[in-house]
C-alpha cells in the first residue's frame, strides 16, 4: 500500500500527553514487579499441580490472573498507583519465592 501525501498518519488521531523519562522508568519498574509476581505464581502453580493439589492450583491461578488484571489497569501517568504497585508486588514476589523454596 502506498501512502499519498495527503493521507493522514495513523498516529494523527492518537491523543498526546506529557510523560517524562523518570515517569516512564517508574512505570516500567512497576510492570516488571508485577511480571515477577506473575512468574512466581507460575512456579507455585506448577508445584501445586505436581502435588495434585487442584484446589491450591486453582486459587493460585486466580491470584495470578488478578496480577495480570492489575497490570492491565495500571497507568503510567498515575504516579501514586505506580509507586504502590511497585512496592506491593516486590513484597509479594519475595513472599511467593519464599513459599516456593
Sine and cosine of phi, psi and omega as CSV:
sin_phi,cos_phi,sin_psi,cos_psi,sin_omega,cos_omega
0.00,0.00,0.76,-0.64,0.01,-1.00
-0.97,-0.24,0.79,-0.62,0.04,-1.00
-0.99,0.10,0.68,-0.73,0.09,-1.00
-1.00,0.00,0.43,-0.90,-0.07,-1.00
-0.83,0.56,-0.49,0.87,-0.05,-1.00
-1.00,-0.01,-0.06,1.00,0.05,-1.00
-0.95,0.31,0.74,-0.67,0.01,-1.00
-0.95,0.31,0.46,-0.89,0.07,-1.00
-0.92,0.39,0.51,-0.86,0.07,-1.00
-0.91,0.41,-0.32,0.95,0.02,-1.00
-1.00,0.06,-0.18,0.98,-0.10,-1.00
-0.87,0.50,-0.53,0.85,-0.05,-1.00
-1.00,0.02,-0.06,1.00,-0.02,-1.00
-0.97,0.24,0.65,-0.76,0.04,-1.00
-0.95,0.32,0.45,-0.89,0.06,-1.00
-0.97,-0.24,0.43,-0.90,0.07,-1.00
-0.40,-0.91,0.39,-0.92,0.01,-1.00
-0.99,0.13,0.73,-0.68,0.01,-1.00
-0.49,-0.87,0.91,-0.41,0.00,-1.00
-1.00,-0.02,0.19,-0.98,-0.09,-1.00
-0.92,0.39,-0.58,0.82,0.03,-1.00
-0.90,0.44,-0.66,0.76,0.02,-1.00
-0.91,0.41,-0.65,0.76,0.02,-1.00
-0.89,0.45,-0.71,0.70,0.00,-1.00
-0.91,0.42,-0.69,0.73,0.01,-1.00
-0.87,0.50,-0.66,0.75,0.03,-1.00
-0.89,0.45,-0.71,0.70,0.00,-1.00
-0.90,0.44,-0.58,0.81,0.06,-1.00
-0.90,0.44,-0.68,0.73,0.03,-1.00
-0.90,0.44,-0.69,0.72,0.02,-1.00
-0.88,0.48,-0.66,0.75,0.02,-1.00
-0.91,0.41,-0.63,0.78,0.04,-1.00
-0.88,0.48,-0.67,0.75,0.04,-1.00
-0.92,0.40,-0.65,0.76,0.02,-1.00
-0.89,0.45,-0.62,0.78,0.03,-1.00
-0.91,0.41,-0.64,0.77,0.06,-1.00
-0.90,0.43,-0.66,0.75,0.03,-1.00
-0.87,0.50,-0.69,0.73,0.02,-1.00
-0.91,0.42,-0.63,0.78,0.03,-1.00
-0.91,0.42,-0.63,0.78,0.09,-1.00
-0.87,0.49,-0.63,0.77,-0.01,-1.00
-0.86,0.51,-0.66,0.75,0.04,-1.00
-0.88,0.47,-0.73,0.68,-0.01,-1.00
-0.91,0.42,-0.60,0.80,0.05,-1.00
-0.88,0.47,-0.72,0.69,0.01,-1.00
-0.87,0.48,-0.66,0.75,0.02,-1.00
-0.90,0.44,-0.68,0.73,0.02,-1.00
-0.90,0.44,-0.65,0.76,0.03,-1.00
-0.91,0.42,-0.62,0.79,0.03,-1.00
-0.91,0.41,-0.48,0.87,0.07,-1.00
-1.00,0.07,-0.02,1.00,-0.08,-1.00
0.87,0.49,0.53,0.85,0.04,-1.00
-1.00,-0.06,0.99,0.13,-0.08,-1.00
-0.88,0.47,-0.66,0.75,-0.03,-1.00
-0.89,0.46,-0.70,0.71,0.01,-1.00
-0.92,0.39,-0.66,0.75,0.02,-1.00
-0.87,0.49,-0.67,0.74,0.01,-1.00
-0.91,0.41,-0.64,0.77,0.04,-1.00
-0.90,0.44,-0.70,0.71,0.02,-1.00
-0.91,0.42,-0.62,0.79,0.07,-1.00
-0.87,0.49,-0.67,0.75,0.02,-1.00
-0.91,0.42,-0.65,0.76,0.02,-1.00
-0.92,0.39,-0.63,0.78,0.06,-1.00
-0.90,0.43,-0.66,0.75,0.03,-1.00
-0.89,0.46,-0.58,0.81,0.05,-1.00
-0.90,0.43,-0.60,0.80,0.07,-1.00
-0.88,0.48,-0.71,0.71,-0.01,-1.00
-0.89,0.46,-0.67,0.74,0.03,-1.00
-0.89,0.45,-0.66,0.75,0.00,-1.00
-0.91,0.41,-0.63,0.78,0.05,-1.00
-0.89,0.45,-0.64,0.77,0.03,-1.00
-0.90,0.43,-0.55,0.84,-0.03,-1.00
-0.99,0.14,-0.36,0.93,-0.08,-1.00
-0.90,0.43,0.72,-0.69,0.01,-1.00
-0.89,-0.46,0.75,-0.66,-0.04,-1.00
-0.90,0.43,-0.31,0.95,0.00,-1.00
-1.00,0.03,-0.09,1.00,0.02,-1.00
-0.99,-0.15,1.00,0.08,-0.10,-0.99
-0.83,0.55,-0.66,0.75,-0.03,-1.00
-0.91,0.42,-0.71,0.70,0.00,-1.00
-0.91,0.41,-0.60,0.80,0.03,-1.00
-0.89,0.45,-0.71,0.71,0.01,-1.00
-0.90,0.44,-0.69,0.72,0.02,-1.00
-0.89,0.45,-0.70,0.71,0.00,-1.00
-0.88,0.47,-0.67,0.74,0.01,-1.00
-0.86,0.50,-0.78,0.63,-0.01,-1.00
-0.90,0.44,-0.72,0.69,-0.06,-1.00
-0.89,0.46,-0.73,0.69,-0.08,-1.00
-0.98,0.20,-0.42,0.91,0.15,-0.99
-0.90,0.43,-0.72,0.69,0.01,-1.00
-0.90,0.44,-0.68,0.73,0.01,-1.00
-0.87,0.49,-0.68,0.73,0.00,-1.00
-0.88,0.48,-0.68,0.73,0.05,-1.00
-0.87,0.50,-0.70,0.71,0.00,-1.00
-0.89,0.45,-0.71,0.71,-0.04,-1.00
-0.91,0.41,-0.67,0.75,0.03,-1.00
-0.89,0.45,-0.60,0.80,0.05,-1.00
-0.91,0.42,-0.61,0.79,0.04,-1.00
-0.92,0.40,-0.52,0.85,-0.08,-1.00
-0.97,0.24,-0.28,0.96,-0.05,-1.00
-0.99,0.11,0.00,0.00,0.00,0.00
